């Protein structure tokens, strides 16, 4: 974000020799506007163009009552209930009002380069570290899965398989975004820490339930062939769910975002071919059934029920909120598209 600062002389007043001429003021304003416009086109949104919701304009400032204590559990519940709708930035497409100047272009390039530095949203060091850790976890977990499943009869091979599936999922989230929509690829595109507290808690609970159940033994209420069918179904859902989600992200290209877009960009188009001719929200479909599949593979009962309920609640709210904007963007075209293509998640139309 850029901010403007003002200064005066030590005596509290500016002399006439320090005042810019009218032509200098006009040139400075033109350079500033052009820089802001180029910055915005590269992802740096000027502070005077930040999109705010109507409620933010209507609310009156409230007196401070001291520091606010965050409750991760309540924040996660709110995230799931709202469908994880991302922050918006208006509904009208942005168009430049003037031709960028050389100084504006230089400022925009420098601003973009700063986002690649450490602890920034496109930090190359952060991206490399995340990719290295995910790759190491994937290969070590895969090797352990193969060893336990072939050299012993222990069902604990499911645990490293779960870790390998998670590692591959998070890596592909970034890779598919960087491949199809590089302008939006950031360190957060791995989705390692941006899904909220409940996301990490759910995976921890799933890992723990499987470990406890298979370590201390669980009475099998179903015949062995049914357990084998459930395992096969889980493996199929994990693999096909991942393929469908990654394919959907790549096919969507610049139109895909991990956050719900509340402003129609020039690159946004309604995709109705390929996998989108079969499913209306294939990326949501893929993730929903991928999550269900992981719990079937782990043999979890409680987390299977929990995953199903939370994922259904999340996508039900998210799809409802997202489609309100899609109807606004594409009018009747999207309404007709919605009528002829299903979501593929039970009881979500």
C-alpha positions as CSV (number, residue, x, y, z in Angstrom):
1,X,0.0,0.0,0.0
2,X,1.3,3.4,-0.8
3,X,0.6,6.3,1.5
4,X,1.1,10.1,1.0
5,X,2.8,12.2,3.6
6,X,3.1,15.9,3.9
7,X,5.8,18.1,5.5
8,X,6.2,21.7,6.4
9,X,9.1,24.0,7.3
10,X,10.5,24.1,10.9
11,X,8.6,27.4,11.5
12,X,5.3,25.7,10.7
13,X,4.8,27.4,7.3
14,X,6.1,26.8,3.8
15,X,7.8,29.6,2.0
16,X,7.0,30.5,-1.6
17,X,10.3,29.1,-2.8
18,X,9.3,25.7,-1.5
19,X,5.9,25.6,-3.2
20,X,5.7,23.6,-6.4
21,X,4.5,25.3,-9.6
22,X,1.2,24.5,-11.2
23,X,2.9,22.4,-13.9
24,X,4.9,20.5,-11.3
25,X,1.7,19.8,-9.4
26,X,0.0,18.5,-12.5
27,X,2.9,16.3,-13.5
28,X,3.3,15.0,-9.9
29,X,-0.4,14.2,-9.8
30,X,-0.2,12.5,-13.2
31,X,2.8,10.4,-12.1
32,X,1.1,9.4,-8.8
33,X,-2.2,8.4,-10.5
34,X,-0.3,6.4,-13.2
35,X,1.8,4.7,-10.5
36,X,-1.3,3.8,-8.6
37,X,-3.0,2.4,-11.7
38,X,0.0,0.3,-12.7
39,X,0.4,-0.9,-9.1
40,X,-3.3,-1.9,-9.1
41,X,-2.9,-3.8,-12.3
42,X,0.0,-5.8,-10.8
43,X,-1.8,-6.5,-7.6
44,X,-0.9,-3.5,-5.5
45,X,-4.2,-1.8,-4.7
46,X,-3.9,1.9,-3.7
47,X,-5.4,2.8,-0.4
48,X,-7.9,5.2,-2.0
49,X,-9.3,2.4,-4.1
50,X,-9.8,-0.2,-1.5
51,X,-13.2,-1.8,-1.8
52,X,-15.4,-1.8,1.3
53,X,-18.7,-3.3,2.0
54,X,-21.8,-1.0,2.4
55,X,-21.9,-1.8,6.1
56,X,-18.4,-0.3,6.5
57,X,-19.7,3.0,5.2
58,X,-22.8,2.9,7.4
59,X,-21.3,1.9,10.7
60,X,-20.3,4.6,13.2
61,X,-17.0,4.3,15.0
62,X,-17.3,2.6,18.3
63,X,-15.3,3.5,21.4
64,X,-12.4,1.2,22.2
65,X,-12.9,-1.1,25.1
66,X,-9.4,-2.5,25.2
67,X,-7.7,-5.3,23.3
68,X,-9.9,-7.8,21.7
69,X,-9.2,-11.4,22.5
70,X,-9.3,-13.8,19.5
71,X,-11.1,-17.0,19.8
72,X,-9.8,-19.4,17.1
73,X,-12.7,-21.8,17.6
74,X,-15.3,-19.1,17.0
75,X,-13.4,-17.7,14.0
76,X,-13.3,-21.2,12.5
77,X,-17.0,-21.7,13.0
78,X,-17.7,-18.3,11.3
79,X,-15.4,-19.3,8.4
80,X,-17.2,-22.6,7.8
81,X,-20.7,-21.0,8.2
82,X,-19.9,-18.3,5.7
83,X,-18.4,-20.7,3.2
84,X,-15.0,-19.0,3.4
85,X,-16.1,-16.1,1.3
86,X,-13.0,-14.0,0.5
87,X,-12.7,-10.3,0.9
88,X,-14.2,-8.4,-2.0
89,X,-13.0,-5.6,-4.1
90,X,-16.0,-4.2,-5.9
91,X,-18.2,-5.4,-8.7
92,X,-17.2,-3.2,-11.6
93,X,-14.1,-4.0,-13.8
94,X,-11.1,-1.7,-13.4
95,X,-10.0,0.3,-16.3
96,X,-7.0,2.8,-16.5
97,X,-7.9,6.4,-16.8
98,X,-4.5,7.6,-18.2
99,X,-1.4,6.3,-19.8
100,X,1.3,5.2,-17.2
101,X,4.4,7.3,-17.1
102,X,8.0,6.0,-17.0
103,X,8.3,6.9,-13.3
104,X,5.0,5.2,-12.6
105,X,6.1,2.0,-14.3
106,X,9.4,2.0,-12.3
107,X,7.5,2.5,-9.0
108,X,5.2,-0.4,-10.0
109,X,8.1,-2.7,-10.8
110,X,9.8,-1.9,-7.5
111,X,6.5,-2.5,-5.6
112,X,6.1,-5.9,-7.4
113,X,9.7,-6.8,-6.6
114,X,9.1,-6.1,-2.9
115,X,6.4,-8.7,-2.8
116,X,9.0,-11.3,-3.6
117,X,11.1,-10.5,-0.5
118,X,11.1,-12.6,2.7
119,X,7.9,-12.5,4.7
120,X,5.9,-11.0,1.8
121,X,2.9,-12.5,0.1
122,X,4.9,-13.8,-2.9
123,X,8.1,-14.5,-0.9
124,X,10.3,-16.8,-3.1
125,X,12.0,-18.0,0.1
126,X,8.7,-18.9,1.7
127,X,7.5,-20.7,-1.5
128,X,10.7,-22.7,-1.8
129,X,10.6,-23.7,1.8
130,X,7.0,-24.9,1.7
131,X,7.6,-26.8,-1.5
132,X,10.7,-28.5,0.0
133,X,8.9,-29.5,3.2
134,X,5.8,-30.8,1.3
135,X,8.0,-32.8,-1.1
136,X,10.0,-34.3,1.7
137,X,6.9,-35.3,3.5
138,X,5.3,-36.8,0.4
139,X,8.2,-39.0,-0.5
140,X,9.0,-40.2,3.0
141,X,5.3,-40.9,3.7
142,X,4.9,-42.7,0.4
143,X,8.0,-44.9,1.1
144,X,6.7,-45.7,4.6
145,X,3.3,-46.5,3.2
146,X,4.7,-49.0,0.7
147,X,6.9,-50.6,3.4
148,X,4.2,-51.1,5.9
149,X,1.6,-52.3,3.4
150,X,4.0,-54.9,1.8
151,X,6.3,-56.0,4.7
152,X,3.7,-56.2,7.5
153,X,0.1,-56.8,8.1
154,X,-0.3,-53.7,10.2
155,X,-3.1,-51.3,9.1
156,X,-1.0,-48.4,10.2
157,X,0.1,-47.9,6.6
158,X,-3.0,-45.7,6.4
159,X,-1.4,-43.0,8.5
160,X,1.6,-42.2,6.2
161,X,-0.8,-42.6,3.2
162,X,-2.9,-39.8,4.8
163,X,0.1,-37.6,5.2
164,X,1.2,-38.3,1.6
165,X,-2.3,-37.4,0.3
166,X,-2.3,-34.1,2.3
167,X,1.2,-33.2,1.1
168,X,0.3,-33.8,-2.5
169,X,-3.0,-31.9,-2.2
170,X,-1.3,-28.8,-0.8
171,X,1.5,-28.9,-3.3
172,X,-0.9,-29.2,-6.2
173,X,-3.0,-26.3,-4.9
174,X,0.0,-24.0,-5.4
175,X,1.3,-25.7,-8.6
176,X,-2.0,-25.6,-10.4
177,X,-2.6,-22.0,-9.4
178,X,0.9,-21.0,-10.6
179,X,0.5,-23.0,-13.8
180,X,-2.9,-21.6,-14.8
181,X,-3.1,-18.2,-13.1
182,X,0.5,-17.1,-12.1
183,X,-0.7,-13.6,-11.3
184,X,-2.6,-14.9,-8.3
185,X,0.1,-17.4,-7.1
186,X,1.2,-16.5,-3.6
187,X,2.8,-18.3,-0.7
188,X,-0.7,-18.7,0.7
189,X,-1.8,-20.6,-2.4
190,X,-0.5,-23.7,-0.7
191,X,-3.4,-23.4,1.7
192,X,-1.3,-24.6,4.6
193,X,-2.4,-21.9,7.1
194,X,-5.2,-19.9,5.4
195,X,-8.0,-22.4,5.9
196,X,-8.6,-21.5,9.5
197,X,-8.0,-23.3,12.8
198,X,-10.8,-25.9,12.2
199,X,-9.1,-27.2,9.1
200,X,-5.9,-28.2,11.0
201,X,-7.9,-29.5,13.9
202,X,-9.9,-31.8,11.7
203,X,-6.8,-33.4,10.2
204,X,-5.3,-33.8,13.6
205,X,-8.5,-35.5,14.9
206,X,-8.5,-37.8,11.8
207,X,-4.9,-38.9,12.3
208,X,-5.5,-39.4,16.1
209,X,-8.7,-41.5,15.6
210,X,-7.0,-43.8,13.1
211,X,-3.9,-44.2,15.3
212,X,-5.9,-45.0,18.4
213,X,-8.4,-47.3,16.7
214,X,-5.8,-49.4,14.9
215,X,-3.3,-49.4,17.8
216,X,-5.7,-50.6,20.5
217,X,-7.8,-52.6,18.1
218,X,-11.3,-52.1,16.9
219,X,-14.0,-54.7,16.7
220,X,-15.0,-55.3,13.2
221,X,-18.8,-55.1,12.9
222,X,-18.7,-55.7,9.1
223,X,-17.5,-58.7,7.1
224,X,-14.0,-58.5,5.8
225,X,-15.1,-58.1,2.1
226,X,-17.1,-55.0,3.1
227,X,-14.0,-53.5,4.7
228,X,-12.1,-54.2,1.5
229,X,-14.8,-52.5,-0.5
230,X,-14.8,-49.5,1.8
231,X,-11.1,-49.2,1.5
232,X,-11.2,-49.5,-2.3
233,X,-14.0,-46.8,-2.4
234,X,-11.9,-44.5,-0.2
235,X,-8.8,-44.9,-2.4
236,X,-10.8,-44.2,-5.5
237,X,-12.4,-41.1,-4.1
238,X,-9.0,-39.7,-3.0
239,X,-7.4,-40.2,-6.4
240,X,-10.3,-39.1,-8.6
241,X,-11.2,-36.3,-6.2
242,X,-7.6,-34.9,-6.5
243,X,-7.6,-35.3,-10.3
244,X,-10.9,-33.5,-10.7
245,X,-10.0,-30.6,-8.4
246,X,-6.6,-30.0,-10.0
247,X,-8.0,-30.3,-13.5
248,X,-10.7,-27.8,-12.7
249,X,-8.2,-25.3,-11.4
250,X,-6.0,-25.6,-14.5
251,X,-9.0,-25.4,-16.9
252,X,-10.4,-22.3,-15.2
253,X,-7.1,-20.5,-15.7
254,X,-7.2,-16.8,-14.8
255,X,-10.9,-17.2,-13.8
256,X,-9.9,-19.3,-10.8
257,X,-9.3,-17.9,-7.3
258,X,-9.1,-19.5,-3.8
259,X,-11.2,-16.5,-2.7
260,X,-14.7,-15.7,-4.0
261,X,-14.3,-12.9,-6.5
262,X,-16.6,-10.0,-5.9
263,X,-15.4,-7.9,-8.8
264,X,-15.6,-9.1,-12.4
265,X,-12.2,-8.7,-14.1
266,X,-11.5,-8.6,-17.8
267,X,-10.0,-12.1,-17.6
268,X,-13.1,-13.6,-16.0
269,X,-15.1,-15.7,-18.5
270,X,-17.9,-18.2,-17.9
271,X,-16.4,-21.7,-18.6
272,X,-18.9,-24.2,-19.8
273,X,-16.7,-26.7,-21.6
274,X,-14.6,-29.7,-20.5
275,X,-15.2,-30.8,-17.0
276,X,-17.4,-27.7,-16.4
277,X,-19.9,-29.1,-18.9
278,X,-20.5,-32.0,-16.4
279,X,-20.1,-30.3,-13.0
280,X,-20.9,-26.7,-12.1
281,X,-18.2,-26.4,-9.4
282,X,-15.8,-29.3,-10.1
283,X,-13.1,-28.0,-7.7
284,X,-15.6,-28.1,-4.8
285,X,-16.8,-31.5,-6.0
286,X,-13.3,-32.8,-6.1
287,X,-12.3,-31.5,-2.6
288,X,-15.6,-32.7,-1.0
289,X,-15.2,-36.3,-2.2
290,X,-11.4,-36.2,-1.6
291,X,-12.0,-35.4,2.0
292,X,-14.6,-38.2,2.4
293,X,-12.2,-40.6,0.7
294,X,-9.4,-39.9,3.2
295,X,-11.7,-40.9,6.1
296,X,-12.8,-44.1,4.4
297,X,-9.1,-45.1,3.8
298,X,-8.3,-44.3,7.5
299,X,-11.2,-46.4,8.6
300,X,-12.5,-43.5,10.8
301,X,-16.1,-43.4,11.9
302,X,-16.5,-40.3,14.0
303,X,-14.3,-38.2,11.7
304,X,-16.2,-39.5,8.6
305,X,-19.4,-38.1,10.1
306,X,-17.7,-34.9,11.1
307,X,-15.9,-34.3,7.8
308,X,-19.2,-34.9,5.9
309,X,-21.1,-32.4,8.0
310,X,-18.5,-29.7,8.1
311,X,-17.6,-30.0,4.4
312,X,-21.3,-30.0,3.4
313,X,-22.0,-26.9,5.5
314,X,-18.9,-25.1,4.1
315,X,-19.6,-25.7,0.5
316,X,-23.4,-25.1,0.8
317,X,-22.7,-21.6,2.1
318,X,-19.9,-20.9,-0.2
319,X,-21.7,-22.0,-3.4
320,X,-24.8,-20.0,-2.4
321,X,-22.7,-16.8,-1.8
322,X,-20.5,-17.3,-4.9
323,X,-23.4,-17.8,-7.3
324,X,-24.9,-14.5,-6.3
325,X,-21.9,-12.8,-7.8
326,X,-21.7,-15.1,-10.8
327,X,-25.3,-14.3,-11.7
328,X,-24.4,-10.6,-11.4
329,X,-21.4,-11.1,-13.6
330,X,-22.9,-13.3,-16.3
331,X,-26.7,-12.7,-16.0
332,X,-28.8,-15.2,-17.9
333,X,-25.8,-17.1,-19.2
334,X,-25.0,-18.3,-15.8
335,X,-28.7,-19.0,-14.8
336,X,-29.0,-21.3,-17.9
337,X,-25.6,-22.9,-17.0
338,X,-26.8,-23.5,-13.5
339,X,-30.0,-25.2,-14.6
340,X,-28.3,-27.8,-16.8
341,X,-25.2,-28.7,-14.6
342,X,-25.3,-30.2,-11.1
343,X,-22.9,-29.6,-8.2
344,X,-22.4,-33.2,-7.5
345,X,-22.5,-32.8,-3.7
346,X,-25.6,-34.3,-2.1
347,X,-28.5,-31.9,-1.4
348,X,-26.7,-28.9,-2.9
349,X,-28.5,-27.7,-6.0
